[in-house]
Amino acid sequence: MQFGIFTVGDLTRDPTTGKTLSEHERIKATVEIAKKADEVGLDVFATGEHHNPPFVPSSPTTLLAYIAAQTERLLLSTSTTLITTNDPVKIAEDFSVLQHLTDGRMDIMLGRGNTGPVYPWFGKDLRAAIPLTVENYALLRAVWDEEIVNWEGKYRTPLQGFTLAPRPLDGIPPFVWHASIRSPEITELAAYYGDGFFANHIFWPASHTQQMVARYRERFAHYRHGTPEQAIVGLGGHVFMRPNSQDAVNEFRPYFDEAPVYGHGPSLEEFTADTPLTVGSPQQVIERTLSFRDYVGDYQRQLFLVDHAGLPLKTVLEQLDLLGEEVVPVLRKEFAIGRPADVPDAPTHASLVAKAREEQRTDDTPESTDQEESA
């Protein structure tokens, strides 16, 4: 099972000091956070994509390539890449280059985003978000999978004789996760292609996430990619920790109260009771995270948000120390207990290459004739 962190890249005033980082400082801090994640032994770092204040990660592949050059084992991903407003051909090109630069140490998470004004900025209609997602992803797959692409759709000019350059590393496109908070159509898309499904799992109660994941698993099996239990599932989560739980609550409260995605609504206590947000001791984070398996089954990837709402870099790095030293080692051990042997790990470039080679060997093996079998 993979453990890591994701960032939305918000540029938020620290409510305890009144200080707001510059865009330059926030981008540089994000790099330090990723490097720390690699240092403490986490598996994944993922960055969001936003094109509006108060966010800074408008060019995820640029950021990830820079991080890749300064890390050794960290798998780099997105959270998410906007499949609706980005040109699928450009997505294919950018992530193909990133795949080569990282030697396959990356994958991609696709989503519609949650900022409506972005659509017209890129010449798209918010009302067509779901059809855009379906059509754009079909084109992205074609550009990755086919040597020469001839294609025509509703939302983009046609392609004639197009070939992606560079082609995917080893002929294997990056593994794709489809992220959604509330759209059942996205679970269907992920299931249809046999891709991964990532439930953000931050703003909604457990019952909602359970329903979304169950639908994806059922449809994954419907399309004959495997059993429901073999579907590839990832979850998000937001944590803030201190050795003493009350210290964590007291320290995080002002950040929660002013956070762009939380503040000025339900109280911290109400939100932690009704959603997976966990503020407390490392042991409380362990127990809460282990409980996710009770309602989504065995899954493959767990990503935590740790840098939101103006938290100082020093505090974020301390969170990563706690994750790497006290939380993730226990989660690795506990999640392995009772995990069925046929539940796969999260796909990586190496595993996808090995699978393709095995399938090729199977296809190339001559079948025995009846005469040979009876000899």
N, C-alpha and C positions, 0 to 999 in steps of 0.2 A: 504494500500500500504506500502511496506517495503522500508526503506531507509538505506543505509549503505555505507561502504567503501571497496575497494579492494586494495591490494598491489601486485606488481610484485617482490618485494624484491630485487631491484637493489642496488648494492654497487657502488655508483658513487661519484666521487670527487666533493666537494662543490666548484664551480668555483669562489666564492667570497672570500673564505678563503684559498683555496688550500688543505683543509683537507679532507681526506678520512677515514671514519670510519673503524675500524677493523670488521671482520666478527662477532666477539663476540658482539661488540657494536651495529651492525645493527640488529642482532637477538633480542637482549635485547630491542632495540628501538621499534621494531615491536610489542613486547608484550605491551610496554607502550602505543603505538598507539591504540591497540585493547582495552586496559583497559579504555583509554580516550573515545573511541567511546561508550563503555557501559555506562560510567559516564554521557555523554551528551545526552543520550537517543536515540542513533541510534539503528537500528534493527539488522544489519548484519555486520559481519567482514569476509572478504574472503581473502585467501592467494593464490598466484600462486604456481606453482611447476616448478623449474628449476634445472638443473644438471650441469650447467656450469657457470664460471665467466662471468659477474660481478654480479651474483645473489646468494642469500643464502638459499632460502626455498626449499631444496631438500627433506625434509621430512614433508609434510604438516600436517599429522595427529599427529605427535609429537608436533609440534608447537601449533596446535589447542587444543590438550588435555591440554597442559600447560596453555593456555589462558583460557580454560573453567574453570579450577580450581580457577581462579582469577577474574572471571566475574559472573554476576548474571542473566542477561536476554538476553545477546547478542547471536544471532543465528550465528553459525560458519559454514563457507563454504569454498570452494576452487575456484580458478580463474586462472587456471583450474587444474584438475587432468588429467594426460596424459593417456588417454584410449588406445593409440597406443603402447606405450613402456612399460607400467606397465602390469604385469600379472593380468588379471581380478579376479582370485581367491584371490590374495593378496590384491587387492583393496577391495574386499568384506570383507575379514577378518579385515583389518585395519579400515575400516569405520564402520563395525559392532561393534568393540570394542569401537570406538569413540562414536558411538550412545549410547551405554550403559553408558559410562562414563559421557556423557552430559545429560543423561535422555531425549534424543531425540532432544536436542537443536542444531541441525546441519542439513545440507543437503550437496549435492555434485554437483559440476559443472564439466562436462567432456569436454575435448577438445583434439585436435591433437597436440597442441603446435606450436611454430613458430621457433624452433631451429633445423634445419635439422641434424647437427652432432650428436644429441642425439640418433637418431635411431640406427646406428651401435653400439653405446656404449652399448645398451641393446639388441643387436642381431636382430634388425629389419631393414627392408628395407623401406626407405623413399618413394619409388615408390609405395608401397602397403599401404600408409597411410589411404586412404578411406576404402578399404576392411578390413584392420586391425580394424579400428574403428567399422565397422558394426559387424564383427564377434566377437570381444572382448566384445562389449556391449551385444550381444545376450547371450554370456556365463555368463557375470556378472548378467544379469537378471535371468538366470536359477539358478545360485548359490544362489541368494537371495530368489527366489520364490519357488524353489523345495526342498523338504526335502532330496531326494536322487537324485544325478545328474549323468546321463550317457550321455556323450557328446563327439562328435568328430568333428573337424574342420580342416582347412587348415594350420593355422599359429601356432598351439599349440598342444602339445601331448594330447591324449584323456584323459577323466576322466571316471573312472569306480567306481560307488558306493560312490561318494564323498558327504559328508555332511558338510556344513559350520558350524564352531564353533568359536564364539558363533552365534546362529541364530539372525536375526534382532530383535531389541527391540519390544515387543508386537506383533511379527510376521509381522511387517510393515517395509519394507526397507526404507532407506533414500529417500527423494524426489530428483529427478535428473533433473538438468538443462544441456542442451547441448549448448556449447558456440562455436560461429563461427564468424569470421570477413567476410569471403568471400565465403564459400563453401555451395552451395545449397543442397548438399547431406546431410549436417548436419541438415538443416531445415526439410528434409524429415524424417530423423531418429527420431528427436524429435516428429514430428507429428505422425508418425506411432505408437509410444509407448504411446502417450498422455502425454509426459513429457514437461518440460519447455524449452523455447528457449531463450538464452541470447545473444544479439547482443552487441559486445564490444563497438561499437559506438564511437570510438576515432579517428581512422585514416582516415575514409572514410566520404564522404559528406552525408548529410541527405537522399538524393535520393537513395543511395545504401542501407542504413539501412531500409528505407521504403520498398524497393523491397524485401529484405530478410524476414522481418517480415510479409509482406503481403503473401508471398509464404508459410511461416509456418502456418499462420492462415488458409489459404485456404486448405492446406493439413490436418491440424488438424480436420477441419470439414469433409473433405473427408473420413477420417477414423472413423467418427461418435463418436468422443469424446465430441462433443458439437458444438456450433456455432463458427464461426471465432472469434467473439468478446470474447468468453470464453476461448480462448487459453491463455496459461500462458507465458507471455513475460517479460523479464528483459533487462535493458539497462545499459551500462557502461557510463562513462563520466569523464572528467578530469577538475578540477577547481583549480584556485588559487585566493584568495580573500584578499582584504584590504578594509577598510571603504571607502577610496577614490580610484576610479578605476585607475587613472593614477599612483598612488603609487603601485598598484598591478602590472601593466604592467612594471613599472621601476624595481621593485624588482624581478619579475619572469623572465625577459628577459635573464639575463645571464644563468639561469638554463635551460631555453628552448634552448638556443643556443648551449649548451654543452650536452644536454640530449641524452642518447643512442638511444632513439626511435624518437627523433625530430631533433636534431641538424644537422647543416651543410646542410640544405635543404631550404624549403620555410621559409620566415620570420614569426615571431610570428603573425604579423597582417594578413598575408596571411593564415596562418593555422587556426587562430580563425575565419576568414571569411568563410573558406571552410569546416570546420569540427566542431563538437560540443565542442571542447576545449574552455573553457570560463575563461578568465582572467579579473577580474574587481571587482566590488562591490558585496556585497551579493544580492542586488536587481537585478543586471544583471544576476547573477547565477539563481535566482528564475525565472526571465522572460525567460531565455534561456531554462531552464529545463522544464518549463511548455509548451514551444513550441514543445517539443518532442511529446506530445500527438496529436498534429495536424497531424503528419504523420505516427505514429504507432498505434494510438488509445489508449484506456485506457489500462494501463499495470500494472504489479504487483510489480516489484522490480527495484529500481534505486540505482546503486552503483557508488560512486565517487572515483577516484584516487586522492590522496592528498599528497603522500609522495615520489614521483618520482624525480629523477635527482639530488640527493644530497642535498635536502632541509634539514636544521637542524631540529632536533627533536622539538626544541622549536617552530619553525615556523609551523611544522605539527600540533602540539597540538593547536596552535592558529587557524589554519584552522578548526579544529574539534570544537572548541568553537563557531566559526562563523556558522558552519553547524548546530550545536545543538541548538544554541540560536536564530539565525536570519533566517536561510534558511529553514531547515526541517519543523519547525512548520507551516510556511506559505505554503510550498508545500503540507503538509498533508491536510490542510484546502482547498486549491485551487483544488487539484486533486480529492477531494471528491465531489466537486460541479459538478453536472450533470452526475456523474458516474452511469451507469445503475445498477439496483439492481441485475441483473443476471450475471454481471461480477464478477468472483470469486476473493477472496483474494489469495495471494501466499500461496500454501500449506505449512503446518507445520506438525510436527509429531502428535500433538494433533488433528489437523483437519483430518489427514489421518486415525488415529485410530477411530475417531468418524464416519467417512464415512464408514469404514470397518464394524463397529458394526451395523450401520444402514442397510447396505446391508445384513448382516447376519440375522438381525431381519426380514427383508423383505423376505429373502429366507426361514426362519423358520416358517413364518406365513402361516397356511393352507389356501388354496383358498376355497371359499365357493362353495358348489356343487349347481347344478341347483335346486335340491329339496329344499335346505336351502334357496336359494334366492327367491323361489316362495312361501315359507311357510308364 
